[in-house]
Amino acid sequence: MLTGKPKQLIAAALTATVCFATAQPHTVHDQLGRKVKLPPQIRKVVSLTPSGTENLFAIGAGHLIVGVCSACDYPQQVKKLPQVGDFMKPGLERIVSLKPDLIVISSATIPKAIADDLQVKTKTPVFVLRPQTVGDVLRGLLDLGRVLNREAKAKKIVSDGEKRLRAIMRAVKGKPQPKVVLEIAPPPSLMVVGSRNYIDDAIRCAGGENAFADAPHPFPMISLENLAAREPDVYVVAVSGKRLGESAVVKELWKRPGYSNLRCVKNGRVYGIDADQLFRPTPRLIDAIERLAKLLHPSQ
């Protein structure tokens, strides 16, 4: 009679065999509301966005990735993975050659038609995360965890993120909400954070009021006149941490025509924030919200 470890190993092997034999294709819904038919097992994944790639690694599924887009750069091991082109123009033949079981996309603006077209052309299930709020970002991690059988890890990340988020919101509750402009791209094509997106929601979570929360688009392009009319209390520039320090951000804004007349610039309420942390809907978004809360409420 078998006893001890050999018996346990055989039992585990039999359990795995049964699970494999009974595994069936199943259908899930992504954040676009699309029905996505998944294969019995997912062994290879192609990620077409930096945040999708980061989320896969975060939940412990990074080893499944066989291809990434050209903009994927975090974590460090991503740089060793094969590239399949740009997010907006991926190499379809390259993707097909990698024989993925699943394509993952994380984007706040991707339309359903593009995801459907990619799925048809590659003959591969396409699972989309399309968060509109901070809560959606966390729920997307849970969705991805369920799809890839990494639910326990995803739940831990989400639980930790929710605790940190509640602590931030408690700290800023009842405090005056400064009016904030968050710059995405500088003049002459000045782009800021508008309405109905998770960055707008992040500003609220951090205890601020988005000066362009009533904009008709998520990421509107505005003029200096539009900006001056809103009279923001705080101006935040999303920058690369390697490219600009905060003092450089302030100096750069002072040099822009017309910016020295803005109240926020005169009062020294100009700050830089890590663009990757803020703009990528990943667990690091909570880091960005913590940072933003400290900038908006320096006395807390």
Secondary structure, DSSP 8 states (H G I E B T S, - for coil): ---HHHHHHHHHHHHHHHHHHH---EEEE-TT--EEEE-S----EEE-SHHHHHHHHHTT-GGGEEEE-TT---SGGGGGS-B-B-SSSB-HHHHHHT--SEEEEE-SS--HHHHHHHHHHHTS-EEEE--SSHHHHHHHHHHHHHHTT-HHHHHHHHHHHHHHHHHHHHHHTTS---EEEEEEE-TTS-EE--SSSHHHHHHHHTT-EETTTT-SSSS-B--HHHHHHH--SEEEEEE-TTT--HHHHHHHHHHSTTGGGSHHHHTT-EEEEEHHHHHS-STTHHHHHHHHHHHH-TT-
